[in-house]
Amino acid sequence: MDVCITVQWSGDGVRSLDKLLQAKLRVKCLSVAYPVSKKHNLAYFASGGLDKLLKVWYAKTGILYKTLKGHTSLIACIDSVKEGVIASGSHDKTTRVWNIHTGDCLYVLTDPTEVCGISVINQNIIATALCTGANIVNVWDLDTRKKLYGLSGHSNTVWTVLRISDKQVVSGGADGVINVWEISTSFLRKKHKKLKSWSEHTDWVLSVCYISETKFASCGSDNVIVIYDVRDKQEPMVLQGHVDDVNSITSINESTLVSCSRDETVRVWDIRTGECIKIITSPGRLGWKGVSVVDHNRVACGLMNGDIIVFDTSDWTPVRTLSKAHVGEIYWIH
């Protein structure tokens, strides 16, 4: 049985940010990027949505830093490539790589169908998860802008892909399957193979997150979270407590995981025991769509009305609200 401490929402002490640039349509995703500037000691996070805009925010203050334009359909996923450079995947069938400081799109990768997920393997290699009609993960060389190969092993849309190491990635899809792949990151040596599969989920796998080089987690529309050990030293651990779709998960460290759900709660879990140790209820009975670590002591969560709320992980109190960062629901925080 879960032992939970419930944090009820209160507006006290929450600072709403003024003069935020408001989009006209719903947010599709939110991603935390880590292009930390050694000179200025700054970090940023990025959001994207149905308005086709990619917005970059100062992580410390929540003030808008840059708006990046170029996608022609909703932005579904974001990941960081290296300092000052991020990648975004869209239903316009492209992945774009951006310099967040200049606002320039450095290059564009074009897939055959909508891009649902992306994961940067290293500064030169990126994986893209594709929607219905392809049902594969494509692996790209960023230097040449050429596809190295595709990972075929799902029978339906691949919603999410995750780098575990330079040689392993995980994919999850609408078939409820988790696949672990061994990959090559060489343009000359294109060997790859599926190492193992799990079918712990009974419905769509919506998100996967990194815990360590030997552990990762998945969540889905069957309301559960599953913890895996890629070495098979322990059976997958199922975390139960949510009563609706678990849309996104992130790990703070190797012992703590945070999940957000349509059931209007964010839950904090002890990965070692499987216990829920805290519940955060949303303001106004709204579902949560995304969650990600902003820095060493803050986590950002996205609401279905387009607000982004930043929490202090020491006591899980809200410290900042980005009111209507985009108008409409937030689908994803990477």
C-alpha positions in Angstrom: 0.0 0.0 0.0 1.3 3.5 -1.0 2.2 5.8 1.9 1.6 9.3 0.6 1.9 12.8 1.9 -0.6 15.0 0.0 0.3 18.6 -0.9 -2.9 20.6 -1.5 -2.5 23.5 -4.0 -2.3 27.0 -2.5 -1.6 30.2 -4.3 0.2 31.6 -1.4 3.8 32.3 -2.1 3.5 31.6 -5.8 4.8 34.4 -8.0 3.1 34.8 -11.4 5.3 36.1 -14.1 4.1 39.1 -16.0 4.5 40.0 -19.6 5.0 36.4 -20.8 4.6 36.1 -24.6 1.4 34.2 -25.1 0.8 31.7 -28.0 -2.5 31.4 -29.7 -2.8 27.7 -29.6 -2.2 24.8 -27.2 1.2 23.6 -26.0 2.2 20.2 -27.3 5.4 19.7 -25.3 7.8 21.1 -22.8 11.5 20.2 -22.5 14.2 21.1 -20.2 17.5 21.7 -22.0 20.9 22.1 -20.3 22.9 24.5 -22.5 24.6 25.9 -19.4 26.8 28.9 -20.2 30.2 28.6 -18.5 30.6 32.3 -18.8 27.3 33.4 -17.4 26.3 30.3 -15.5 22.8 30.3 -17.1 20.5 27.4 -17.9 17.4 27.3 -20.0 14.3 25.2 -20.7 12.2 25.0 -23.8 8.6 24.6 -24.7 6.7 23.9 -27.9 3.1 23.5 -29.0 0.3 23.6 -31.5 1.3 27.2 -32.3 4.4 25.7 -34.0 6.7 27.9 -31.9 9.6 26.8 -29.8 10.1 29.0 -26.8 13.3 29.1 -24.7 13.0 30.4 -21.1 15.5 31.3 -18.4 15.4 28.4 -15.9 16.1 30.6 -12.9 13.6 33.3 -13.5 11.1 31.9 -16.0 11.5 34.9 -18.3 11.2 34.3 -22.0 14.7 34.3 -23.7 13.9 33.4 -27.3 11.1 32.4 -29.7 12.3 30.1 -32.5 10.2 29.8 -35.6 10.3 27.3 -38.5 8.0 24.3 -37.8 4.8 24.2 -39.9 2.9 21.9 -37.5 2.7 21.1 -33.8 6.0 20.5 -31.9 5.8 17.1 -30.2 9.2 16.7 -28.5 12.4 18.5 -27.6 15.9 17.4 -26.5 19.2 19.2 -25.8 22.1 18.5 -28.2 25.0 20.4 -26.5 25.6 23.7 -24.8 23.4 26.3 -26.6 21.9 23.8 -29.1 18.5 22.0 -28.9 16.5 19.8 -31.2 12.7 19.7 -31.7 10.6 17.1 -33.4 7.3 18.0 -35.1 4.2 16.6 -36.8 5.5 18.4 -39.9 7.7 15.3 -40.3 10.9 17.2 -39.4 13.4 17.4 -36.6 15.1 20.8 -36.4 18.3 21.7 -34.7 18.6 25.2 -33.3 21.1 27.6 -31.8 19.1 29.0 -28.9 21.3 32.2 -28.7 21.1 33.3 -32.3 17.7 31.7 -33.0 19.0 30.1 -36.2 17.8 26.7 -37.4 21.1 25.0 -38.1 19.7 22.1 -40.1 16.6 20.0 -40.7 16.1 16.3 -40.8 13.0 15.0 -42.7 11.2 11.8 -41.8 8.5 10.0 -43.8 5.8 10.5 -41.1 5.1 12.7 -38.0 7.9 12.8 -35.4 6.5 11.8 -32.0 9.7 11.6 -29.9 13.4 12.3 -30.2 16.5 11.5 -28.2 20.0 12.8 -28.6 22.5 9.9 -28.4 25.5 12.1 -28.6 26.4 15.4 -30.2 26.5 13.7 -33.6 23.7 11.1 -33.4 19.9 11.6 -32.8 17.1 9.1 -32.8 13.5 10.0 -34.0 10.4 8.0 -33.0 7.8 7.9 -35.8 4.0 7.8 -35.9 1.5 5.4 -37.6 2.6 4.3 -41.1 6.2 3.9 -40.2 6.2 2.6 -36.6 10.0 2.8 -36.4 12.9 4.6 -34.8 15.2 6.3 -37.2 18.9 6.9 -36.3 20.5 10.0 -37.9 24.0 11.3 -38.3 23.8 15.1 -37.5 27.1 15.8 -39.2 26.0 14.4 -42.6 22.3 15.0 -42.0 21.8 11.4 -43.3 19.8 8.5 -41.8 22.0 5.7 -40.7 19.3 3.1 -40.3 15.8 2.3 -38.8 14.9 0.2 -35.8 11.8 -1.8 -36.7 10.2 -3.7 -33.9 6.9 -2.0 -33.0 3.5 -2.8 -34.6 2.0 0.7 -34.0 3.1 4.3 -33.4 6.3 4.7 -31.5 5.6 7.5 -29.0 8.9 7.7 -27.2 12.6 7.0 -27.5 15.3 7.3 -24.9 19.1 7.1 -24.8 20.4 4.9 -22.1 24.0 5.0 -23.2 26.0 5.7 -26.4 25.3 2.1 -27.4 21.7 1.5 -26.2 18.3 3.1 -26.7 14.8 2.3 -25.5 11.6 2.8 -27.5 8.0 2.5 -26.4 4.8 2.6 -28.4 1.1 2.3 -28.8 1.5 -1.5 -29.0 2.3 -1.4 -25.2 5.8 -2.8 -25.9 9.2 -1.6 -24.6 12.2 -2.5 -26.8 15.8 -2.1 -25.9 18.2 -1.7 -28.8 22.0 -2.0 -29.2 23.1 0.5 -31.8 26.1 1.7 -33.6 27.0 5.4 -33.8 29.3 5.0 -36.8 28.3 6.0 -40.3 30.5 3.2 -41.6 29.4 0.5 -39.2 25.6 0.4 -39.2 25.1 -2.7 -37.1 22.2 -2.7 -34.7 19.9 -5.3 -33.0 17.1 -5.6 -30.6 18.4 -6.9 -27.3 15.1 -7.5 -25.4 11.4 -6.6 -25.2 9.0 -6.2 -22.3 5.2 -6.1 -22.4 4.4 -5.0 -18.9 2.0 -2.3 -20.1 -1.6 -3.2 -21.1 -2.0 0.0 -23.1 0.0 2.7 -24.8 3.5 3.5 -23.6 3.6 7.3 -23.5 6.9 8.2 -22.0 10.2 6.7 -20.8 12.9 8.3 -18.6 16.5 7.6 -17.6 17.4 6.5 -14.1 20.9 5.1 -14.6 22.9 3.3 -17.2 21.2 0.1 -16.0 17.8 1.3 -15.1 15.0 3.2 -16.8 11.2 3.7 -16.3 8.1 3.9 -18.5 4.6 5.1 -18.0 1.4 4.9 -20.0 -2.3 5.1 -20.5 -2.8 2.0 -18.3 -2.2 4.3 -15.3 1.0 2.6 -14.2 4.8 3.2 -14.1 7.2 0.4 -14.6 10.9 0.3 -13.5 13.3 -1.9 -15.5 16.8 -3.3 -15.0 18.4 -3.8 -18.4 20.7 -6.4 -16.8 17.7 -8.5 -15.8 19.0 -8.6 -12.2 15.5 -7.9 -10.9 11.9 -8.2 -12.3 10.3 -5.1 -13.5 8.7 -3.1 -10.6 5.2 -1.8 -11.2 4.2 1.4 -9.4 0.5 1.8 -8.9 -1.5 4.8 -7.6 -2.6 7.0 -10.5 -6.2 6.5 -11.7 -5.8 7.9 -15.2 -3.2 8.2 -18.0 0.3 8.8 -16.7 1.6 11.3 -19.3 5.2 11.9 -18.3 7.9 10.9 -15.9 11.3 12.1 -14.9 13.9 11.0 -12.4 15.5 13.4 -10.0 18.2 10.9 -9.0 18.6 7.2 -8.8 16.2 6.9 -5.9 13.4 9.4 -6.8 11.0 9.6 -9.7 8.2 12.1 -10.4 5.1 11.4 -12.5 2.3 13.5 -13.8 -1.2 12.3 -14.8 -4.5 13.3 -16.2 -5.9 12.3 -12.7 -4.9 15.8 -11.6 -2.0 14.7 -9.5 1.8 14.8 -9.6 3.3 11.9 -7.6 6.8 11.5 -6.1 8.0 8.0 -5.8 10.8 6.2 -4.0 12.3 4.0 -6.7 13.9 1.6 -4.2 10.7 0.7 -2.4 8.1 1.5 -5.0 6.3 3.7 -2.5 4.5 7.0 -3.3 6.0 9.5 -0.9 4.1 12.6 -1.9 1.1 13.8 -4.0 0.6 17.2 -5.4 -2.9 18.1 -6.5 -3.4 20.5 -9.4 -5.1 23.9 -9.1 -8.6 24.1 -10.6 -9.0 20.3 -11.1 -6.7 20.3 -14.1 -4.7 17.4 -15.4 -1.0 17.4 -15.7 0.8 16.8 -19.0 4.5 17.1 -18.5 7.3 17.1 -15.9 11.0 17.7 -16.0 13.9 18.6 -13.8 14.9 22.3 -14.3 18.0 22.3 -12.1 19.4 20.6 -9.1 16.5 21.6 -6.8 13.6 22.5 -9.0 11.1 20.5 -11.1 8.8 22.1 -13.7 5.3 20.6 -14.3 2.9 21.5 -17.1 -0.9 21.8 -16.8 -3.6 21.2 -19.4 -4.5 24.9 -19.4 -1.0 25.9 -20.6 0.5 27.0 -17.2 3.9 25.8 -16.2 4.5 25.5 -12.4 8.0 25.2 -10.9 8.4 23.3 -7.6 11.1 23.3 -5.0 12.1 19.7 -4.5 13.2 20.2 -0.9 9.6 20.6 0.2 7.6 20.5 -3.1 6.1 24.0 -2.6 5.4 25.9 -5.8 7.9 28.7 -6.3 6.9 30.1 -9.7 4.0 30.0 -12.1 4.4 30.8 -15.8 0.8 31.7 -16.4 -0.3 30.8 -19.9 3.2 30.2 -21.2 1.3 28.8 -24.1 -2.5 28.9 -24.3 -4.1 25.5 -23.9 -2.9 22.2 -22.4 0.7 21.1 -22.0 1.3 17.7 -23.4 4.9 16.9 -22.5 8.0 17.8 -20.5 11.1 16.1 -21.5 
